[in-house]
Amino acid sequence: MSLQLYDTLSRAKQPVRTPGPGKPLTLYVCGPTVYGRAHIGNARPAVVFDTLYRLLRHLHGAENVRYARNITDIDDKIMAKAVKENRTPQAVAAEFEAHYFADMAALNCLKPDFNPRATEHIAGEHGMIAMIAALVDKGYAYEAQGHVLFEVAKFDRYGELSKRPMDEMIAGARVEVAPYKRAPGDFVLWKPSSPEQPGWESPFGPNGGRGRPGWHIECSAMIRSVLETDTIDIHGGGLDLQFPHHENERAQSCCAHGGAELARIWMHNGFLTMGETKMSKSLGNIVTPGELIEAGWPGEVLRLALLSAHYRQPLQWTDALLEQSKAKLDRHYRRKADGEAAGEELPPALLDDLNTPEALAAFPDGAAVLGLGQSDPAQWFRGGADEAALQPKLDAYAAARAAKDWAAADSIRDELAGQGIAIAVGKDGAISWRKA
């Protein structure tokens, strides 16, 4: 069975192209806008598409797969936070980019082959300014009051990805209302910058002008620049990006590249909810991976929880889900500690639109591709506790037992138990410990 993935554009499962000589499989996923810590809902696409990346590498070899996940480091939200905190936008972006990389690594996500930053792809042969200029020259974009806008009426395939009427798509979406637009759905490719705002010199405006890119053009340019092709194999992201972001990406890329489709397969993961409500920063109902890890949940537990539902379905985030995921991994590591061999078979369910819930039923088969179950059992049960800091207490416990000072030994054992550390003494007298 070959790998098939559900394509949002065709609303059907499609086979994934087999890479040929010199033509690697290409995967692009929309990454974070770095103005705050990513919440666990933001982590879902990172984990889902990391699993797909691992699967593609398993099937075709790492040398035949190219994965890019961008960083949006120029954005009005970043600028607003910088002004509020009296910092530079670059400092804000750098801080939260570092947090994002650390948080995703804690969830056992591999580093993508490319992590392009938007600010690195504004100028240049395949940069944003060049792509915007091409769209203007071809009649798909127009200049108005220092802005450059894409005219959606010029692209007759607009709306095919979202499959909804334009007025329905615009309602409630992130569509800016502005008097200089020819139509409400026209979207900004370039906007002017004031002297205190970040900006780049451009040919746009009556006499040229300093400005910055709109959000949508960033991904189109980075795809073309780092993956070096007009049509990639797979484009991924959260369901909330289907419109307007991905719809707009597709339109501008198709028009800039002579009608070539931006992606052969479009993939969108479902929302993560807290209760019945979608998790979002604007609603304030968020929890971050960092907060969960600080609360004692290993990153591997968070990863398993995020893979427990099919990626296209909503996932309800609860303490019960975390407890079930922890228990499943505990059982696995107990078997591993007892010397039971881990399964090496790839669950066929992964080839059927990345069906991780069904694949997890066969766990530990496919464990490496799922990014799970690879830790040392002893380290797992120690839960990341600081062994160096703990060692003096263990030595004191051993000394008390050797001196048959049972009261002192019991006192140390109880003190450690209060810190969540359980001590065990083997038949040979060796002392071991684990996180309770």
C-alpha positions as CSV (number, residue, x, y, z in Angstrom):
1,M,0.0,0.0,0.0
2,S,1.3,3.4,-0.9
3,L,0.9,6.5,1.2
4,Q,-2.3,8.4,0.5
5,L,-3.2,11.7,2.1
6,Y,-6.5,13.7,2.2
7,D,-6.3,16.7,-0.1
8,T,-8.4,19.7,1.0
9,L,-8.6,21.1,-2.6
10,S,-10.0,17.9,-4.2
11,R,-11.8,16.7,-1.0
12,A,-10.4,13.2,-1.6
13,K,-7.4,11.1,-0.7
14,Q,-4.5,11.4,-3.1
15,P,-1.4,9.3,-3.6
16,V,1.8,11.0,-2.6
17,R,4.3,11.3,-5.4
18,T,7.3,9.0,-5.3
19,P,10.5,11.1,-5.5
20,G,12.7,10.7,-8.6
21,P,16.4,11.3,-9.0
22,G,17.2,14.8,-8.0
23,K,13.5,15.5,-7.3
24,P,13.0,15.2,-3.5
25,L,9.5,15.2,-1.9
26,T,8.8,18.7,-0.7
27,L,6.7,19.6,2.4
28,Y,6.0,23.1,3.7
29,V,4.2,23.9,6.9
30,C,3.1,27.3,8.1
31,G,5.0,28.0,11.3
32,P,4.5,30.6,14.1
33,T,4.2,34.3,14.2
34,V,6.7,34.9,17.0
35,Y,5.1,37.5,19.4
36,G,4.3,35.1,22.2
37,R,4.7,31.6,23.5
38,A,3.1,28.9,21.3
39,H,0.2,27.2,23.1
40,I,-0.5,23.5,22.9
41,G,-3.0,24.0,20.0
42,N,-0.2,25.7,18.0
43,A,1.9,22.6,18.8
44,R,-0.6,20.3,17.1
45,P,0.5,21.0,13.5
46,A,4.1,20.9,14.5
47,V,3.7,17.3,15.9
48,V,1.3,16.1,13.1
49,F,3.6,17.2,10.3
50,D,6.7,16.1,12.2
51,T,5.1,12.6,12.2
52,L,4.5,12.9,8.5
53,Y,8.1,14.1,7.9
54,R,9.3,11.0,9.8
55,L,7.1,8.8,7.8
56,L,8.2,10.2,4.5
57,R,11.9,9.8,5.5
58,H,11.1,6.2,6.6
59,L,9.5,5.4,3.2
60,H,11.9,7.3,0.9
61,G,15.1,8.0,2.8
62,A,16.1,11.3,4.5
63,E,18.0,12.4,1.5
64,N,14.9,12.4,-0.6
65,V,12.7,14.6,1.6
66,R,12.9,18.4,2.1
67,Y,10.8,19.9,4.9
68,A,10.4,23.6,5.5
69,R,8.6,25.3,8.4
70,N,8.8,29.1,8.4
71,I,9.1,31.7,11.1
72,T,7.0,34.9,10.6
73,D,9.3,37.5,12.2
74,I,7.8,40.6,10.7
75,D,4.2,41.3,11.7
76,D,2.0,44.0,13.2
77,K,1.5,42.0,16.3
78,I,5.3,41.7,16.8
79,M,5.6,45.5,16.3
80,A,2.8,46.2,18.7
81,K,4.4,44.1,21.4
82,A,7.7,45.8,20.8
83,V,6.2,49.2,21.3
84,K,4.3,48.2,24.4
85,E,7.5,46.8,26.0
86,N,9.9,49.4,24.7
87,R,11.9,46.8,22.8
88,T,12.9,46.3,19.1
89,P,10.7,44.0,17.0
90,Q,13.8,41.9,16.3
91,A,14.3,41.3,20.0
92,V,10.7,40.2,20.5
93,A,10.9,37.9,17.5
94,A,14.2,36.4,18.6
95,E,12.9,35.7,22.1
96,F,9.8,33.8,21.0
97,E,11.5,32.0,18.1
98,A,13.9,30.5,20.7
99,H,11.0,29.5,22.9
100,Y,9.3,27.9,20.0
101,F,12.3,25.8,18.9
102,A,12.8,24.7,22.5
103,D,9.2,23.8,23.1
104,M,8.9,21.8,19.8
105,A,12.2,20.0,20.6
106,A,10.7,19.0,24.0
107,L,7.8,17.4,22.0
108,N,10.4,15.4,20.2
109,C,9.9,17.2,16.9
110,L,12.8,16.9,14.5
111,K,14.4,20.1,13.2
112,P,13.0,20.7,9.7
113,D,15.5,20.9,6.8
114,F,14.7,24.6,6.5
115,N,13.4,27.2,9.0
116,P,13.2,30.3,6.8
117,R,12.5,33.6,8.5
118,A,10.3,36.0,6.6
119,T,12.8,38.9,6.9
120,E,15.4,36.9,5.1
121,H,13.3,36.5,2.0
122,I,12.0,40.0,1.2
123,A,14.7,41.0,-1.3
124,G,16.5,38.8,-3.8
125,E,15.7,37.0,-7.1
126,H,13.0,34.9,-5.5
127,G,12.1,37.3,-2.7
128,M,8.8,38.9,-1.9
129,I,9.5,42.2,-3.6
130,A,10.3,40.3,-6.9
131,M,7.1,38.2,-6.7
132,I,5.0,41.3,-6.0
133,A,6.5,43.1,-8.9
134,A,5.7,40.2,-11.2
135,L,2.1,40.1,-10.0
136,V,1.8,43.9,-10.8
137,D,3.4,43.5,-14.2
138,K,1.0,40.6,-15.1
139,G,-2.0,42.6,-14.1
140,Y,-3.0,40.6,-11.0
141,A,-2.1,43.3,-8.5
142,Y,-2.5,47.0,-8.2
143,E,-1.0,49.9,-6.3
144,A,-3.2,52.1,-4.1
145,Q,-2.1,54.7,-1.5
146,G,1.3,53.2,-1.1
147,H,-0.1,49.7,-0.8
148,V,0.0,46.9,-3.3
149,L,-3.0,44.6,-3.4
150,F,-3.8,41.3,-5.1
151,E,-7.1,41.6,-7.1
152,V,-8.9,38.4,-6.4
153,A,-11.4,38.9,-9.3
154,K,-8.5,38.3,-11.7
155,F,-8.0,34.7,-10.5
156,D,-10.9,32.6,-11.6
157,R,-10.0,29.7,-9.3
158,Y,-10.2,31.8,-6.2
159,G,-12.3,30.1,-3.5
160,E,-11.7,26.5,-4.7
161,L,-9.7,25.6,-1.6
162,S,-12.3,26.9,0.8
163,K,-15.3,25.9,-1.2
164,R,-17.5,28.7,0.1
165,P,-18.9,31.9,-1.5
166,M,-16.8,35.0,-1.2
167,D,-19.1,36.9,1.2
168,E,-19.3,33.8,3.5
169,M,-15.6,33.4,3.5
170,I,-15.0,37.1,4.3
171,A,-17.5,37.2,7.2
172,G,-15.6,36.7,10.4
173,A,-12.2,36.1,8.7
174,R,-9.1,38.2,9.1
175,V,-9.9,40.4,6.1
176,E,-8.9,44.0,6.4
177,V,-11.5,46.6,5.4
178,A,-9.9,49.6,3.6
179,P,-11.2,52.3,1.3
180,Y,-8.5,51.9,-1.3
181,K,-9.5,48.3,-2.1
182,R,-11.3,47.6,-5.4
183,A,-13.1,44.8,-3.7
184,P,-13.3,43.7,0.0
185,G,-11.5,40.4,-0.6
186,D,-8.5,42.0,-2.3
187,F,-5.5,41.4,0.0
188,V,-2.4,43.4,0.9
189,L,0.9,42.3,-0.7
190,W,2.9,45.3,0.5
191,K,2.2,48.1,2.9
192,P,4.1,51.4,3.7
193,S,6.2,51.7,6.8
194,S,6.5,54.8,8.9
195,P,10.0,55.9,9.9
196,E,9.9,54.2,13.3
197,Q,8.6,50.9,11.8
198,P,10.7,48.2,10.2
199,G,10.9,48.6,6.4
200,W,12.6,47.8,3.2
201,E,13.2,49.8,0.1
202,S,10.8,48.9,-2.8
203,P,9.8,50.1,-6.2
204,F,6.2,50.5,-5.1
205,G,4.3,53.8,-4.8
206,P,4.5,56.9,-7.1
207,N,8.1,57.5,-6.3
208,G,9.0,54.1,-4.9
209,G,8.6,53.5,-1.2
210,R,9.9,52.0,2.0
211,G,7.6,49.3,3.4
212,R,7.0,45.8,4.5
213,P,5.3,42.7,3.2
214,G,1.8,41.5,3.9
215,W,1.4,38.2,5.7
216,H,0.3,36.0,2.8
217,I,3.1,36.8,0.3
218,E,5.7,35.7,2.8
219,C,5.0,32.0,2.6
220,S,4.7,32.0,-1.2
221,A,8.1,33.6,-1.6
222,M,9.7,31.4,1.1
223,I,8.4,28.2,-0.6
224,R,9.8,29.2,-3.9
225,S,13.1,30.3,-2.4
226,V,14.0,27.4,-0.1
227,L,12.3,24.5,-1.8
228,E,13.3,25.7,-5.3
229,T,10.1,24.7,-7.1
230,D,6.8,26.3,-8.2
231,T,4.8,23.3,-7.2
232,I,5.5,21.5,-3.9
233,D,4.1,18.1,-3.0
234,I,2.4,18.8,0.4
235,H,1.4,22.1,2.0
236,G,0.3,21.8,5.6
237,G,-1.2,23.9,8.4
238,G,-4.0,24.4,10.8
239,L,-7.6,24.5,9.7
240,D,-7.8,28.2,10.6
241,L,-5.3,28.9,7.8
242,Q,-7.5,27.5,5.0
243,F,-9.0,30.9,4.5
244,P,-7.7,33.5,4.0
245,H,-4.1,32.5,4.3
246,H,-3.9,29.4,2.2
247,E,-6.5,30.6,-0.3
248,N,-4.4,33.7,-0.8
249,E,-1.1,31.9,-1.0
250,R,-2.5,29.6,-3.7
251,A,-3.9,32.5,-5.7
252,Q,-0.8,34.7,-5.8
253,S,1.6,31.7,-6.4
254,C,-0.5,30.4,-9.3
255,C,-0.6,33.8,-10.9
256,A,3.1,34.5,-10.4
257,H,4.1,31.1,-11.8
258,G,2.0,30.9,-15.0
259,G,-0.9,29.0,-13.5
260,A,1.2,26.2,-11.8
261,E,-0.5,24.9,-8.7
262,L,1.3,25.7,-5.5
263,A,0.8,22.3,-3.9
264,R,-0.3,18.8,-5.1
265,I,-1.8,18.1,-1.7
266,W,-3.2,20.5,0.9
267,M,-3.4,19.2,4.4
268,H,-5.2,20.9,7.3
269,N,-5.3,19.7,10.9
270,G,-8.3,20.2,13.1
271,F,-8.7,22.5,16.1
272,L,-7.7,21.7,19.6
273,T,-10.4,22.6,22.1
274,M,-10.5,23.4,25.8
275,G,-14.0,22.1,26.7
276,E,-16.1,22.9,23.8
277,T,-14.2,26.0,22.7
278,K,-11.3,26.3,20.3
279,M,-8.1,27.2,22.1
280,S,-6.9,30.6,21.1
281,K,-4.9,33.5,22.5
282,S,-7.7,36.0,21.8
283,L,-10.0,34.0,24.1
284,G,-7.4,33.5,26.8
285,N,-8.1,29.8,27.1
286,I,-4.6,28.6,26.4
287,V,-2.0,26.5,28.0
288,T,1.6,26.3,26.7
289,P,3.8,23.2,26.3
290,G,6.2,24.9,28.7
291,E,3.6,25.3,31.4
292,L,2.5,21.7,31.0
293,I,6.1,20.4,31.2
294,E,6.8,22.6,34.3
295,A,3.7,21.0,35.8
296,G,5.3,17.6,35.5
297,W,4.0,16.2,32.2
298,P,6.9,14.8,30.0
299,G,7.0,16.2,26.5
300,E,6.5,12.6,25.1
301,V,3.1,12.5,26.9
302,L,2.1,15.7,25.3
303,R,3.1,14.3,21.9
304,L,1.1,11.1,22.4
305,A,-1.9,13.1,23.5
306,L,-1.7,15.3,20.3
307,L,-1.5,12.2,18.1
308,S,-4.4,10.4,19.9
309,A,-7.1,11.8,17.5
310,H,-6.9,11.7,13.7
311,Y,-5.2,14.9,12.6
312,R,-8.3,16.1,10.6
313,Q,-10.6,15.7,13.6
314,P,-11.0,18.1,16.6
315,L,-9.1,17.1,19.7
316,Q,-10.4,17.9,23.2
317,W,-7.6,18.7,25.6
318,T,-8.2,17.4,29.1
319,D,-6.3,16.1,32.2
320,A,-7.9,12.7,31.5
321,L,-6.3,12.6,28.0
322,L,-2.9,13.4,29.6
323,E,-3.3,10.7,32.2
324,Q,-4.3,8.1,29.6
325,S,-1.3,9.1,27.5
326,K,1.1,8.9,30.5
327,A,-0.3,5.5,31.5
328,K,0.2,4.1,28.0
329,L,3.8,5.2,27.9
330,D,4.4,3.9,31.4
331,R,3.2,0.4,30.3
332,H,5.5,0.6,27.3
333,Y,8.6,1.5,29.3
334,R,7.9,-1.2,31.9
335,R,7.8,-3.7,29.1
336,K,11.0,-2.2,27.6
337,A,12.7,-2.4,31.0
338,D,11.8,-6.1,31.2
339,G,13.6,-6.6,27.9
340,E,10.6,-7.0,25.6
341,A,11.6,-6.1,22.0
342,A,9.9,-3.1,20.5
343,G,7.9,-3.7,17.4
344,E,9.6,-2.8,14.1
345,E,6.6,-3.1,11.8
346,L,5.2,0.1,10.2
347,P,1.4,0.2,11.0
348,P,-0.5,0.2,7.7
349,A,-2.8,2.8,9.2
350,L,-0.1,5.4,8.9
351,L,-0.2,5.0,5.1
352,D,-4.0,5.7,5.1
353,D,-4.0,9.4,5.6
354,L,-1.7,9.3,8.7
355,N,-4.2,7.5,10.9
356,T,-2.3,7.8,14.2
357,P,-5.2,6.6,16.5
358,E,-5.3,3.3,14.7
359,A,-1.5,3.1,14.5
360,L,-1.3,3.7,18.3
361,A,-3.5,0.7,18.8
362,A,-0.5,-1.3,17.5
363,F,2.1,0.6,19.6
364,P,5.0,0.0,20.0
365,D,5.0,-0.9,16.3
366,G,5.9,2.2,14.4
367,A,7.2,3.8,17.6
368,A,10.2,5.5,15.8
369,V,8.0,7.0,13.1
370,L,5.6,8.2,15.7
371,G,8.4,9.8,17.6
372,L,7.5,7.9,20.8
373,G,9.0,5.2,23.1
374,Q,12.6,5.8,22.3
375,S,13.8,6.9,25.7
376,D,15.7,4.8,28.3
377,P,13.2,3.3,30.7
378,A,15.3,4.3,33.8
379,Q,15.4,7.9,32.6
380,W,11.7,7.8,31.8
381,F,10.7,6.8,35.3
382,R,13.0,9.3,36.8
383,G,11.0,11.9,35.0
384,G,13.8,14.4,34.4
385,A,14.6,14.8,38.0
386,D,18.1,16.3,38.8
387,E,20.1,13.2,39.7
388,A,23.2,15.3,40.8
389,A,21.1,17.3,43.3
390,L,19.5,14.1,44.5
391,Q,22.7,12.1,45.0
392,P,23.6,13.4,48.5
393,K,20.3,12.3,49.8
394,L,20.7,8.8,48.2
395,D,24.2,8.6,49.7
396,A,22.8,9.5,53.1
397,Y,20.0,6.9,52.8
398,A,22.6,4.2,51.9
399,A,24.8,5.2,54.8
400,A,21.8,5.1,57.3
401,R,20.9,1.6,56.0
402,A,24.5,0.4,56.3
403,A,24.6,1.7,59.9
404,K,21.2,0.1,60.5
405,D,19.8,3.5,61.5
406,W,16.4,2.7,60.3
407,A,14.8,5.8,61.7
408,A,17.2,8.0,59.8
409,A,16.7,5.9,56.6
410,D,12.9,6.1,56.9
411,S,13.1,9.9,57.5
412,I,15.1,10.4,54.3
413,R,12.8,8.0,52.3
414,D,9.7,9.9,53.5
415,E,11.4,13.3,52.8
416,L,12.1,12.2,49.2
417,A,8.6,10.7,48.8
418,G,7.3,14.2,49.7
419,Q,9.3,15.5,46.7
420,G,7.8,12.9,44.4
421,I,10.8,10.5,44.5
422,A,10.3,6.8,45.3
423,I,13.3,4.8,46.5
424,A,13.7,1.0,46.0
425,V,16.3,-1.4,47.3
426,G,17.1,-4.4,45.1
427,K,17.9,-7.9,46.3
428,D,21.6,-7.1,46.0
429,G,21.2,-4.0,48.1
430,A,21.5,-1.6,45.2
431,I,19.4,1.6,45.7
432,S,17.4,2.8,42.8
433,W,14.9,5.6,42.4
434,R,12.2,6.9,40.1
435,K,9.7,9.8,39.9
436,A,6.6,8.6,41.9
